[in-house]
Structure formats: C-alpha cells, structure tokens
C-alpha cells in the first residue's frame, strides 16, 4: 500500500482529481453567486415577482366580482391565482412553469374582464372592476418592460460556452431561464 502512494501515476491521478475538484468548486461558487443575483432580480421588490403578485391580487378581485355575478370562470381564475401564488412563495427557479401559469392567469383575468364588462354591475362593483382592470394592466406592463430577460440573455451568452454549462450542471448549479 505504501508503494502505491509513492508512485508517479498515483501522484498524477491525485493531482488530476484535485484539479477537477478545484475547477468544479470554483465554477459552482462563481456561477451560483451570479445566478443568485439574477434570481434576486426576479424575486426582489419592484420585479417580475412583485408584478405577478399585483396581477394575482387584481385577478382575485375580478374573480370575487365574478362569483358575485355568477360568472362561470370565476372559480378557475381563483385556482390559477392560487397556483401562481404558490410558485412565487416557493421561490421556484422554474421560469418556464411560472410563465405558463402567468399566461393562464392573463387569459383567465382577461376572460373575466370581458364577461364582467358586459354584466350589469352595481356602482360600487363597477368601481372595483375598473380598479382591478387598471391594476392588471399595470402589472402586465411592468412584466413586459422588466429587464430580467435581457440580463438572463447577457448572462447566458457570456456563460453558455463549453465547458461552463456542463460544469454547472455537474456541480449542481441551476442556470437561470428566460421568463418568456
């Protein structure tokens, strides 16, 4: 056993293992920090997450009005709103899943808006409807104008060359995804 540790081939193998481990650790630390910074751009104040929360609030308000006027889609809108809120509370890194639910939330909210716009709403409910409609439009505009996707594009262009994606995957770093 003592002879094995003193052979040049063992020293070479040990050196290779230490170099690979060092590269993986360095990659993990560097990329994880950059990815965390991008995630903060998604989940911080005044970001896509905050706008999604505002859109959920508006959708929920529309759904409550829809329930009051027996609109069929109101329950579906509440369920979609709950599912988006759950993903946001989990701080999910699955941008594609969040986007799919966002799109479903938009469809649901706009469908409710169309139905409620044709309903005979009380004066108080008409005010709440206009308020929710305005809040939904503002939240959608904020998401559309967010710089998150551009930052992710820049990051991926800079870091999407061999061997960075492979090392990131192997070291357990989740690369950011576009919200689109």
VEXMIZA-24334 format. One line per 4 residues: number of its first residue (from 1); their letters; for each residue x, y, z of C-alpha. Coordinates in pm, whole numbers, plus 50000, padded with zeros to 5 digits. Layout:
# VEXMIZA-24334
NUM	a	X Y Z ~ ...
# end
This chain:
# VEXMIZA-24334
1	xxxx	50000 50000 50000 ~ 50285 50237 50086 ~ 50436 50180 49743 ~ 50110 50277 49573
5	xxxx	50113 50624 49732 ~ 50471 50690 49625 ~ 50429 50603 49255 ~ 50429 50879 48990
9	xxxx	50099 50752 48843 ~ 49926 50788 49181 ~ 50064 51140 49218 ~ 49939 51226 48869
13	xxxx	49593 51079 48939 ~ 49570 51263 49271 ~ 49673 51589 49103 ~ 49407 51542 48834
17	xxxx	49138 51469 49094 ~ 49233 51777 49294 ~ 49238 51996 48982 ~ 48895 51874 48869
21	xxxx	48753 51923 49219 ~ 48902 52273 49232 ~ 48754 52366 48892 ~ 48411 52231 48992
25	xxxx	48416 52415 49323 ~ 48531 52738 49161 ~ 48263 52706 48891 ~ 47995 52637 49148
29	xxxx	48091 52934 49364 ~ 48123 53177 49072 ~ 47810 53072 48883 ~ 47596 53026 49193
33	xxxx	47669 53383 49301 ~ 47582 53519 48954 ~ 47267 53303 48934 ~ 47157 53415 49281
37	xxxx	47199 53778 49175 ~ 46973 53715 48874 ~ 46715 53538 49090 ~ 46709 53842 49317
41	xxxx	46620 54043 49004 ~ 46321 53809 48961 ~ 46209 53789 49325 ~ 46311 54125 49470
45	xxxx	46091 54431 49522 ~ 45975 54603 49205 ~ 46045 54296 48994 ~ 45858 54033 48797
49	xxxx	45761 53856 49118 ~ 45614 54175 49267 ~ 45425 54244 48944 ~ 45295 53886 48937
53	xxxx	45172 53931 49293 ~ 44991 54251 49187 ~ 44840 54065 48893 ~ 44725 53788 49129
57	xxxx	44561 54049 49353 ~ 44379 54201 49055 ~ 44275 53861 48922 ~ 44145 53761 49263
61	xxxx	43945 54083 49285 ~ 43797 54015 48939 ~ 43719 53655 49039 ~ 43540 53769 49357
65	xxxx	43330 54006 49147 ~ 43270 53719 48906 ~ 43148 53499 49190 ~ 42908 53772 49298
69	xxxx	42760 53782 48946 ~ 42769 53401 48892 ~ 43039 53410 48621 ~ 43137 53054 48531
73	xxxx	43512 53120 48503 ~ 43546 53278 48849 ~ 43641 52955 49028 ~ 43900 52870 48761
77	xxxx	44053 53216 48794 ~ 44085 53175 49172 ~ 44252 52836 49127 ~ 44502 52971 48875
81	xxxx	44572 53267 49103 ~ 44641 53029 49393 ~ 44879 52821 49181 ~ 45079 53129 49076
85	xxxx	45099 53248 49438 ~ 45224 52904 49548 ~ 45506 52907 49291 ~ 45609 53255 49397
89	xxxx	45606 53162 49766 ~ 45829 52862 49689 ~ 46074 53094 49507 ~ 46064 52844 49223
93	xxxx	46350 52862 48972 ~ 46131 52709 48701 ~ 46077 53020 48490 ~ 45900 52820 48220
97	xxxx	45642 52686 48467 ~ 45592 53030 48618 ~ 45548 53178 48269 ~ 45294 52911 48174
101	xxxx	45090 52989 48484 ~ 45130 53362 48423 ~ 44991 53316 48072 ~ 44698 53112 48208
105	xxxx	44639 53383 48470 ~ 44634 53652 48200 ~ 44388 53456 47986 ~ 44166 53397 48286
109	xxxx	44176 53761 48401 ~ 44105 53896 48054 ~ 43819 53650 48009 ~ 43669 53764 48339
113	xxxx	43717 54128 48238 ~ 43527 54068 47915 ~ 43240 53892 48091 ~ 43219 54147 48372
117	xxxx	43234 54438 48127 ~ 42908 54311 47976 ~ 42740 54249 48314 ~ 42512 54498 48486
121	xxxx	42741 54583 48779 ~ 42638 54795 49075 ~ 42811 55133 49103 ~ 43039 55008 49380
125	xxxx	43127 54690 49187 ~ 43186 54890 48869 ~ 43444 55098 49058 ~ 43611 54784 49192
129	xxxx	43607 54636 48841 ~ 43778 54939 48689 ~ 44035 54939 48972 ~ 44115 54569 48921
133	xxxx	44126 54613 48545 ~ 44372 54901 48581 ~ 44589 54709 48831 ~ 44603 54406 48598
137	xxxx	44706 54622 48302 ~ 44977 54796 48508 ~ 45116 54464 48634 ~ 45124 54318 48282
141	xxxx	45301 54629 48150 ~ 45559 54611 48431 ~ 45629 54245 48349 ~ 45654 54322 47977
145	xxxx	45902 54604 48046 ~ 46114 54420 48305 ~ 46485 54395 48229 ~ 46512 54043 48374
149	xxxx	46508 53863 48037 ~ 46777 54091 47895 ~ 47001 54026 48197 ~ 46949 53650 48163
153	xxxx	47028 53669 47790 ~ 47353 53854 47860 ~ 47445 53606 48134 ~ 47373 53302 47915
157	xxxx	47563 53447 47618 ~ 47863 53508 47839 ~ 47849 53172 48017 ~ 47698 52934 47764
161	xxxx	48025 52816 47611 ~ 48184 52478 47668 ~ 48251 52366 47940 ~ 48059 52610 48162
165	xxxx	47705 52464 48118 ~ 47836 52111 48167 ~ 48035 52207 48476 ~ 47737 52398 48615
169	xxxx	47510 52100 48565 ~ 47763 51861 48714 ~ 47826 52085 49016 ~ 47453 52134 49081
173	xxxx	47415 52497 48975 ~ 47078 52577 48819 ~ 47132 52817 48529 ~ 46871 53096 48505
177	xxxx	46595 53070 48246 ~ 46420 53334 48040 ~ 46076 53441 48158 ~ 45902 53409 47823
# end
